[in-house]
Amino acid sequence: MKELMACNTTRLQQMEFITLMRETVEQIEMRGATLIETDAPLKRYTMAIKAAIGPLEGATRDPQRRPETAVAHTKNSERRTAISRFGFRFKVYRLSEDADERQAYEALNILWRKHRLVYPLNVQKLTGATDNFLNDLTKSPYAEAAIRAANEAYRAHAAEVRAHEAQRTPVDVGVMRRAITEDYTRLSLYLAVMADAYPEEEAWSRTLSGLNILRKHYAELLARRAGARRAKKDAAALAEAAAESTAPSTFATNP
């Protein structure tokens, strides 16, 4: 009889669980490619898990690693660079022999001393501070197009992100994981039943074997983790017992 390797997937950490789901789909697509094409239940369970992996990982992932956040970091970096370059660029006029360029340096240096600490600000404050800097620049004949373009690019992206967040459907990671766990359980039991019912079809046994290899790996991982926790708990209990045995008595001794 074909047996399913025991593995309590509910005890896996989130990214371990996601990795197991992804590896399971890969194993089935590799070992049971012909079965997926002909067996509707197997295909349905496998495709359900495959479709759910991405959304679950996206909902779990650190928000700082989201693609839109990376774009925001890039645009903010471009804005800081444009401001910094402005500070270096106009200073060459200081040593110019042209009177108009020296006058430009004097005018811009006053503005730069007022606004030079703009670019180290955090992103929330930097947009408004850059607007103030640009407003002062427009009062002189030395407006800086690069800074304005970079600031507007960041503002437009931030508006897009806010609009996207407003339309985003709230997700419950726990509900998503329970749903994919149910599909995974059905898939695993279905493979075990079919491999036992059709021993003459090697594809079923081969696919179940691939699934069991993964389940064994993660079951051993959970066992090692549980053993480490027990060892740590036992060591703490022994240390506490040793401390109590060596502690001086609080009762006075008879002479």
VMD Tcl script that draws the C-alpha trace (Angstrom):
set ca {
  {0.00 0.00 0.00}
  {1.26 3.43 -0.94}
  {1.54 5.64 2.12}
  {1.71 9.40 2.54}
  {4.63 10.65 4.63}
  {3.41 12.38 7.79}
  {4.14 16.12 7.92}
  {2.34 18.74 10.00}
  {2.49 21.64 7.55}
  {0.58 23.92 9.93}
  {3.71 24.11 12.13}
  {5.92 25.40 9.31}
  {6.97 29.01 9.31}
  {5.33 31.13 6.64}
  {8.17 31.23 4.11}
  {8.89 27.52 4.71}
  {5.26 26.78 3.93}
  {5.36 28.90 0.77}
  {8.55 27.16 -0.35}
  {6.99 23.74 0.26}
  {3.96 24.70 -1.84}
  {6.15 25.94 -4.68}
  {8.38 22.85 -4.58}
  {5.30 20.61 -4.50}
  {3.94 22.16 -7.69}
  {7.36 21.81 -9.33}
  {7.58 18.13 -8.36}
  {4.12 17.35 -9.71}
  {4.71 19.24 -12.94}
  {8.01 17.39 -13.38}
  {7.08 13.85 -12.24}
  {3.41 13.87 -13.14}
  {3.38 15.94 -16.32}
  {1.35 13.34 -18.20}
  {-1.08 12.94 -15.29}
  {-1.85 16.66 -15.14}
  {-2.85 16.56 -18.80}
  {-5.28 13.65 -18.35}
  {-6.47 13.78 -14.71}
  {-8.84 16.67 -13.98}
  {-8.80 16.53 -10.13}
  {-4.99 16.45 -10.00}
  {-4.80 19.37 -12.40}
  {-7.40 21.34 -10.43}
  {-5.65 20.89 -7.08}
  {-2.21 21.65 -8.54}
  {-3.35 24.77 -10.40}
  {-5.21 26.04 -7.32}
  {-2.04 25.82 -5.23}
  {0.09 27.34 -7.99}
  {-2.28 30.29 -8.36}
  {-2.38 30.92 -4.61}
  {1.38 30.90 -3.96}
  {2.08 34.34 -5.46}
  {-0.69 36.23 -3.62}
  {0.21 34.53 -0.32}
  {3.88 35.42 -0.70}
  {2.99 38.98 -1.71}
  {0.78 39.40 1.35}
  {3.51 37.95 3.59}
  {6.50 39.76 2.18}
  {8.11 42.79 3.86}
  {6.41 45.90 2.40}
  {9.84 47.47 1.87}
  {10.49 44.82 -0.78}
  {7.33 45.50 -2.78}
  {8.02 46.58 -6.38}
  {6.29 49.95 -5.99}
  {8.44 50.69 -2.95}
  {11.60 49.96 -4.94}
  {10.43 52.39 -7.65}
  {9.78 55.04 -5.00}
  {13.29 54.55 -3.59}
  {14.76 54.96 -7.08}
  {12.83 58.14 -7.83}
  {13.68 59.61 -4.44}
  {17.36 58.81 -5.03}
  {17.22 60.56 -8.41}
  {15.69 63.60 -6.75}
  {18.38 63.75 -4.06}
  {21.06 63.39 -6.74}
  {19.60 66.26 -8.78}
  {19.61 68.53 -5.74}
  {23.16 67.53 -4.79}
  {24.42 68.10 -8.34}
  {22.89 71.55 -8.34}
  {24.95 72.41 -5.27}
  {28.17 71.35 -7.03}
  {27.33 72.80 -10.43}
  {26.78 76.47 -9.62}
  {29.96 76.76 -7.51}
  {32.15 76.76 -10.62}
  {30.87 80.30 -11.27}
  {32.71 81.54 -8.20}
  {36.05 81.63 -10.03}
  {34.63 82.78 -13.37}
  {36.04 85.87 -15.05}
  {32.54 86.69 -16.33}
  {30.80 89.25 -14.09}
  {27.33 87.81 -14.79}
  {28.42 84.33 -13.76}
  {29.97 85.64 -10.54}
  {26.71 87.49 -9.86}
  {24.83 84.25 -10.51}
  {27.07 82.52 -7.98}
  {26.34 85.13 -5.33}
  {22.59 84.86 -5.86}
  {22.53 81.07 -5.94}
  {24.86 80.70 -2.98}
  {22.39 82.62 -0.81}
  {19.63 80.21 -1.84}
  {21.88 77.15 -1.44}
  {22.91 78.09 2.10}
  {19.22 78.35 2.93}
  {18.20 75.05 1.31}
  {21.39 72.92 1.21}
  {20.12 70.64 3.99}
  {17.05 69.69 1.97}
  {18.18 66.37 0.44}
  {19.00 64.52 3.71}
  {15.35 64.92 4.83}
  {13.04 61.90 4.88}
  {10.80 61.36 1.88}
  {7.69 62.80 3.54}
  {9.40 66.14 4.25}
  {11.60 66.21 1.17}
  {8.79 66.79 -1.34}
  {7.51 69.91 0.42}
  {11.02 71.19 1.16}
  {11.99 70.74 -2.49}
  {8.89 72.70 -3.51}
  {10.01 75.56 -1.28}
  {13.50 75.40 -2.79}
  {12.08 75.50 -6.32}
  {9.78 78.38 -5.42}
  {12.78 80.41 -4.26}
  {14.66 79.48 -7.41}
  {11.83 80.73 -9.63}
  {12.15 84.14 -8.01}
  {15.62 84.31 -9.53}
  {16.54 83.76 -13.20}
  {18.25 80.44 -12.36}
  {15.45 77.86 -12.17}
  {16.70 74.26 -12.08}
  {14.71 72.01 -14.44}
  {16.36 68.75 -13.32}
  {15.28 69.20 -9.70}
  {11.74 70.11 -10.70}
  {11.44 67.10 -13.03}
  {12.75 64.69 -10.39}
  {10.47 66.11 -7.71}
  {7.40 65.88 -9.94}
  {8.29 62.32 -10.94}
  {8.40 61.29 -7.29}
  {5.15 63.15 -6.53}
  {3.37 61.43 -9.45}
  {4.58 57.99 -8.34}
  {3.52 58.64 -4.75}
  {0.04 59.60 -5.99}
  {-0.17 56.38 -8.02}
  {0.82 54.31 -4.99}
  {-1.83 56.02 -2.82}
  {-4.49 55.40 -5.46}
  {-3.44 51.76 -5.75}
  {-3.52 51.29 -1.97}
  {-7.01 52.80 -1.84}
  {-8.24 50.21 -4.35}
  {-6.37 47.28 -2.82}
  {-8.62 44.60 -1.40}
  {-7.73 43.86 2.23}
  {-6.20 40.41 2.59}
  {-6.06 38.05 5.54}
  {-2.86 35.99 5.39}
  {-4.28 33.45 7.81}
  {-7.34 32.84 5.64}
  {-5.17 32.57 2.52}
  {-2.88 30.03 4.18}
  {-5.78 27.92 5.42}
  {-7.26 27.85 1.92}
  {-4.02 26.73 0.29}
  {-3.49 24.19 3.09}
  {-6.88 22.65 2.32}
  {-5.99 22.35 -1.37}
  {-2.59 20.87 -0.49}
  {-4.20 18.32 1.84}
  {-6.69 17.27 -0.83}
  {-3.90 17.00 -3.36}
  {-1.71 14.89 -1.08}
  {-4.51 12.50 -0.11}
  {-5.63 12.23 -3.73}
  {-2.13 11.30 -4.87}
  {-1.84 8.66 -2.13}
  {-5.20 7.13 -3.03}
  {-4.51 7.07 -6.76}
  {-1.00 5.64 -6.32}
  {-2.49 2.83 -4.19}
  {-5.43 2.24 -6.53}
  {-3.35 2.13 -9.73}
  {0.00 0.51 -8.84}
  {0.49 -0.48 -12.47}
  {0.69 3.19 -13.49}
  {4.19 4.23 -12.49}
  {3.43 7.93 -12.91}
  {1.23 7.94 -9.80}
  {3.85 6.23 -7.63}
  {6.60 8.44 -9.03}
  {4.63 11.62 -8.29}
  {3.73 10.45 -4.78}
  {7.39 9.61 -4.17}
  {8.39 13.17 -5.10}
  {5.75 14.55 -2.75}
  {6.94 12.29 0.08}
  {10.55 13.37 -0.38}
  {9.48 16.96 0.27}
  {7.24 16.04 3.18}
  {10.03 14.01 4.78}
  {12.45 16.93 4.47}
  {10.09 19.35 6.19}
  {9.00 16.80 8.80}
  {12.68 16.33 9.75}
  {13.10 20.12 9.88}
  {10.17 20.36 12.31}
  {11.54 17.48 14.39}
  {14.97 19.12 14.69}
  {13.35 22.41 15.68}
  {11.19 20.71 18.31}
  {14.23 18.84 19.63}
  {16.20 22.07 19.91}
  {13.35 23.68 21.86}
  {13.15 20.70 24.24}
  {16.92 20.72 24.75}
  {16.85 24.43 25.53}
  {13.97 23.97 27.95}
  {15.70 21.03 29.68}
  {18.96 22.98 29.97}
  {17.12 25.89 31.55}
  {15.40 23.54 34.03}
  {18.73 21.92 34.97}
  {20.36 25.30 35.44}
  {17.52 26.42 37.67}
  {17.72 23.21 39.72}
  {21.47 23.59 40.10}
  {21.10 27.16 41.25}
  {18.54 26.15 43.86}
  {20.74 23.31 45.17}
  {23.75 25.58 45.67}
  {21.83 28.49 47.19}
  {22.63 29.12 50.92}
  {19.95 28.05 53.37}
  {17.81 30.80 54.83}
  {17.29 28.85 58.06}
  {19.62 29.44 60.97}
  {21.59 26.38 62.14}
  {21.59 25.26 65.78}
  {24.89 25.81 67.66}
}
mol new
graphics top color blue
foreach p $ca { graphics top sphere $p radius 0.5 }
foreach p [lrange $ca 0 end-1] q [lrange $ca 1 end] { graphics top cylinder $p $q radius 0.2 }
display resetview
